[in-house]
């Protein structure tokens, strides 16, 4: 038989096919023989990395060096990313929880039935093991991302690192904090560098390597576990579930609601981008750069 004729069949169907060919065999014998030949039901395995592996390894080594340097000098490091967009209402939420009866939710996830959308943007401080999540209600834009970081610095970062003037941001290569997005760099210049007087260095994880960003496994995965199978019926419940997220290693999380409207397709002009005080690093400059305040000497 060709592979396409039998690899998707059950052992009972394979045995039936063999019996039609004059081979008397049962389903359990087929299963035993397949096991002896090291056959089993397999799923696709994600192992082929996109892009150059050497560039990925080089960037990971660079991120490790930069993180070590910032830690040694006592400067803050934050890992940022946007979590999956959620519909607010009595909708099914993935996962399982203990209970005597299942929770009844809407049978369809229609946007018209939702009270709104929740766009969680997370900021994780790996040195302090503290997280902050800003829940937006409009769109995931660069302005929303940088405004969230700015609020984190004003409310938490400044008190945690009172003498710091240099901030390291670990981010993915896509989304609102994309390495190629001019609006992201322009917002960093305006709100973090010029307004707050911070020098900001950014290191992006390679394409397809977002799972290695600390915020994914240290913050977002814990939030997903905490609200598993809980319908996100309103914004208060979302904030409450985020704030109650803890781990045995001491993670604590704060949550804030951002009701501001962030319009889409707002792009800085080419002239504005030329005015940015950005310095590309010698190591993989498309993923590593520093932006200084405009009034800095």
C-alpha positions as semicolon CSV with decimal commas, in nm:
position;residue;x (nm);y (nm);z (nm)
1;X;0,000;0,000;0,000
2;X;0,108;0,356;-0,050
3;X;0,142;0,568;0,265
4;X;-0,168;0,774;0,187
5;X;-0,381;0,459;0,175
6;X;-0,315;0,339;0,529
7;X;-0,146;0,597;0,753
8;X;-0,478;0,759;0,852
9;X;-0,669;0,433;0,908
10;X;-0,750;0,267;1,240
11;X;-0,596;-0,071;1,319
12;X;-0,939;-0,231;1,269
13;X;-0,965;-0,089;0,917
14;X;-0,609;-0,195;0,836
15;X;-0,690;-0,549;0,954
16;X;-1,004;-0,551;0,740
17;X;-0,809;-0,443;0,435
18;X;-0,551;-0,718;0,493
19;X;-0,827;-0,978;0,534
20;X;-0,968;-0,878;0,196
21;X;-0,622;-0,955;0,056
22;X;-0,634;-1,304;0,210
23;X;-0,424;-1,228;0,521
24;X;-0,608;-1,338;0,837
25;X;-0,513;-1,091;1,109
26;X;-0,688;-0,898;1,388
27;X;-0,671;-0,534;1,493
28;X;-0,468;-0,609;1,807
29;X;-0,209;-0,799;1,603
30;X;-0,183;-0,505;1,363
31;X;-0,129;-0,273;1,658
32;X;0,140;-0,501;1,802
33;X;0,322;-0,532;1,469
34;X;0,314;-0,156;1,411
35;X;0,458;-0,104;1,760
36;X;0,738;-0,351;1,688
37;X;0,817;-0,157;1,370
38;X;0,826;0,169;1,576
39;X;0,512;0,309;1,415
40;X;0,275;0,522;1,624
41;X;0,023;0,799;1,566
42;X;0,226;1,116;1,517
43;X;0,149;1,486;1,502
44;X;0,341;1,757;1,320
45;X;0,643;1,875;1,517
46;X;0,750;2,240;1,502
47;X;1,129;2,212;1,475
48;X;1,223;2,397;1,157
49;X;1,322;2,753;1,253
50;X;1,246;3,038;1,015
51;X;1,537;3,259;0,915
52;X;1,904;3,206;0,982
53;X;1,986;2,992;1,284
54;X;2,323;3,164;1,322
55;X;2,153;3,505;1,348
56;X;1,910;3,370;1,610
57;X;2,195;3,230;1,820
58;X;2,390;3,554;1,783
59;X;2,094;3,761;1,900
60;X;2,027;3,534;2,199
61;X;2,391;3,569;2,307
62;X;2,369;3,945;2,261
63;X;2,052;3,969;2,472
64;X;2,220;3,766;2,748
65;X;2,521;4,002;2,748
66;X;2,307;4,316;2,754
67;X;2,087;4,182;3,036
68;X;2,394;4,095;3,241
69;X;2,537;4,444;3,191
70;X;2,214;4,617;3,295
71;X;2,181;4,396;3,603
72;X;2,541;4,467;3,702
73;X;2,481;4,842;3,686
74;X;2,144;4,824;3,865
75;X;1,946;4,952;3,566
76;X;1,590;4,832;3,502
77;X;1,500;4,562;3,249
78;X;1,144;4,503;3,131
79;X;0,995;4,240;2,903
80;X;0,689;4,363;2,712
81;X;0,424;4,214;2,487
82;X;0,053;4,224;2,406
83;X;-0,166;3,930;2,511
84;X;-0,441;3,786;2,293
85;X;-0,743;4,009;2,234
86;X;-1,042;3,898;2,441
87;X;-1,415;3,955;2,399
88;X;-1,577;4,089;2,715
89;X;-1,898;3,903;2,793
90;X;-2,038;3,562;2,876
91;X;-1,821;3,376;2,626
92;X;-1,633;3,048;2,646
93;X;-1,281;3,078;2,786
94;X;-1,033;2,797;2,726
95;X;-0,912;2,565;3,000
96;X;-1,071;2,362;3,281
97;X;-1,164;2,421;3,644
98;X;-1,310;2,216;3,927
99;X;-1,686;2,234;3,965
100;X;-2,001;2,027;4,008
101;X;-2,159;2,155;3,687
102;X;-2,010;2,331;3,380
103;X;-2,055;2,707;3,346
104;X;-2,317;2,799;3,086
105;X;-2,193;3,049;2,826
106;X;-2,310;3,182;2,489
107;X;-2,313;2,921;2,216
108;X;-2,149;3,162;1,967
109;X;-1,877;3,426;2,008
110;X;-2,050;3,704;1,818
111;X;-1,889;4,046;1,852
112;X;-2,236;4,202;1,866
113;X;-2,302;4,020;2,197
114;X;-1,985;4,153;2,361
115;X;-1,968;4,446;2,601
116;X;-1,637;4,541;2,442
117;X;-1,289;4,408;2,385
118;X;-0,999;4,369;2,625
119;X;-0,645;4,422;2,495
120;X;-0,397;4,332;2,771
121;X;-0,049;4,482;2,729
122;X;0,194;4,334;2,979
123;X;0,516;4,463;3,135
124;X;0,726;4,216;3,332
125;X;1,021;4,313;3,552
126;X;1,238;3,997;3,575
127;X;1,470;4,141;3,841
128;X;1,185;4,214;4,083
129;X;0,953;3,935;3,958
130;X;0,670;4,186;3,924
131;X;0,418;4,226;3,646
132;X;0,186;4,503;3,533
133;X;-0,094;4,464;3,280
134;X;-0,270;4,757;3,114
135;X;-0,604;4,653;2,965
136;X;-0,698;4,864;2,664
137;X;-1,046;4,892;2,514
138;X;-0,981;5,020;2,160
139;X;-0,682;4,907;1,950
140;X;-0,338;4,760;2,002
141;X;-0,115;5,036;1,867
142;X;0,236;5,159;1,933
143;X;0,089;5,458;2,117
144;X;-0,100;5,224;2,351
145;X;0,211;5,012;2,412
146;X;0,441;5,305;2,492
147;X;0,175;5,481;2,702
148;X;0,150;5,163;2,909
149;X;0,527;5,156;2,960
150;X;0,523;5,526;3,051
151;X;0,250;5,469;3,313
152;X;0,443;5,172;3,452
153;X;0,753;5,386;3,495
154;X;0,561;5,668;3,664
155;X;0,371;5,435;3,900
156;X;0,622;5,160;3,972
157;X;0,953;5,176;3,787
158;X;1,063;5,515;3,918
159;X;1,009;5,407;4,279
160;X;1,178;5,071;4,225
161;X;1,479;5,222;4,046
162;X;1,506;5,581;4,176
163;X;1,852;5,650;4,031
164;X;1,809;5,484;3,694
165;X;1,842;5,681;3,372
166;X;1,877;5,390;3,128
167;X;1,602;5,135;3,055
168;X;1,630;4,807;2,861
169;X;1,320;4,680;2,682
170;X;1,299;4,318;2,563
171;X;1,034;4,285;2,292
172;X;0,917;4,067;2,005
173;X;0,976;4,160;1,642
174;X;0,608;4,203;1,553
175;X;0,290;4,371;1,668
176;X;0,269;4,714;1,826
177;X;0,636;4,695;1,935
178;X;0,768;4,573;1,599
179;X;1,134;4,625;1,519
180;X;1,037;4,775;1,183
181;X;0,757;5,004;1,305
182;X;0,845;5,373;1,295
183;X;0,554;5,466;1,521
184;X;0,700;5,247;1,799
185;X;1,034;5,430;1,789
186;X;0,865;5,770;1,760
187;X;0,647;5,701;2,066
188;X;0,953;5,586;2,265
189;X;1,129;5,910;2,174
190;X;0,834;6,128;2,275
191;X;0,701;5,963;2,589
192;X;0,996;5,784;2,748
193;X;1,304;5,969;2,630
194;X;1,194;6,333;2,593
195;X;0,918;6,348;2,853
196;X;1,071;6,124;3,121
197;X;1,439;6,181;3,043
198;X;1,520;5,812;2,999
199;X;1,770;5,661;2,760
200;X;1,600;5,352;2,617
201;X;1,774;5,049;2,468
202;X;1,561;4,792;2,285
203;X;1,654;4,431;2,207
204;X;1,410;4,236;1,991
205;X;1,381;3,860;1,997
206;X;1,429;3,700;1,653
207;X;1,132;3,626;1,433
208;X;0,952;3,314;1,554
209;X;1,124;3,320;1,895
210;X;0,866;3,515;2,094
211;X;0,814;3,219;2,328
212;X;1,158;3,292;2,476
213;X;1,054;3,643;2,579
214;X;1,040;3,623;2,963
215;X;0,691;3,775;2,981
216;X;0,541;3,480;2,793
217;X;0,634;3,207;3,042
218;X;0,670;3,415;3,358
219;X;0,356;3,632;3,337
220;X;0,112;3,561;3,054
221;X;0,111;3,184;3,103
222;X;0,031;3,233;3,472
223;X;-0,256;3,471;3,394
224;X;-0,398;3,220;3,144
225;X;-0,388;2,948;3,410
226;X;-0,556;3,174;3,665
227;X;-0,853;3,264;3,446
228;X;-0,885;2,927;3,270
229;X;-1,252;2,836;3,207
230;X;-1,365;3,167;3,362
231;X;-1,593;3,371;3,131
232;X;-1,454;3,726;3,116
233;X;-1,793;3,885;3,175
234;X;-1,679;4,241;3,255
235;X;-1,368;4,456;3,290
236;X;-1,373;4,446;3,670
237;X;-1,357;4,068;3,663
238;X;-1,068;4,075;3,415
239;X;-0,868;4,315;3,635
240;X;-0,949;4,113;3,947
241;X;-0,834;3,784;3,791
242;X;-0,511;3,943;3,669
243;X;-0,438;4,094;4,011
244;X;-0,493;3,760;4,185
245;X;-0,230;3,589;3,970
246;X;0,057;3,466;4,190
247;X;0,323;3,194;4,184
248;X;0,522;3,007;4,446
249;X;0,831;3,200;4,333
250;X;0,677;3,529;4,449
251;X;0,519;3,679;4,137
252;X;0,282;3,968;4,204
253;X;0,079;4,146;3,937
254;X;-0,095;4,482;3,913
255;X;-0,364;4,563;3,658
256;X;-0,501;4,889;3,521
257;X;-0,781;4,980;3,280
258;X;-0,696;5,222;2,997
259;X;-1,017;5,358;2,845
260;X;-0,843;5,596;2,604
261;X;-0,913;5,557;2,233
262;X;-0,602;5,479;2,025
263;X;-0,674;5,531;1,653
264;X;-0,522;5,305;1,391
265;X;-0,290;5,398;1,103
266;X;-0,116;5,689;1,279
267;X;0,230;5,708;1,126
268;X;0,512;5,959;1,183
269;X;0,641;6,148;0,880
270;X;0,972;6,067;0,715
271;X;1,108;6,397;0,846
272;X;1,007;6,304;1,202
273;X;1,180;5,967;1,174
274;X;1,501;6,138;1,062
275;X;1,488;6,353;1,376
276;X;1,487;6,057;1,613
277;X;1,798;6,033;1,832
278;X;1,843;5,667;1,756
279;X;2,173;5,480;1,754
280;X;2,186;5,139;1,591
281;X;2,408;4,887;1,764
282;X;2,693;4,722;1,576
283;X;2,552;4,377;1,662
284;X;2,244;4,304;1,448
285;X;2,135;4,671;1,421
286;X;1,785;4,587;1,292
287;X;1,708;4,423;1,628
288;X;1,918;4,634;1,867
289;X;1,917;5,011;1,909
290;X;1,924;5,291;2,168
291;X;1,715;5,608;2,171
292;X;1,839;5,908;2,372
293;X;1,649;6,216;2,495
294;X;1,644;6,501;2,241
295;X;1,782;6,748;2,494
296;X;2,072;6,522;2,599
297;X;2,420;6,643;2,525
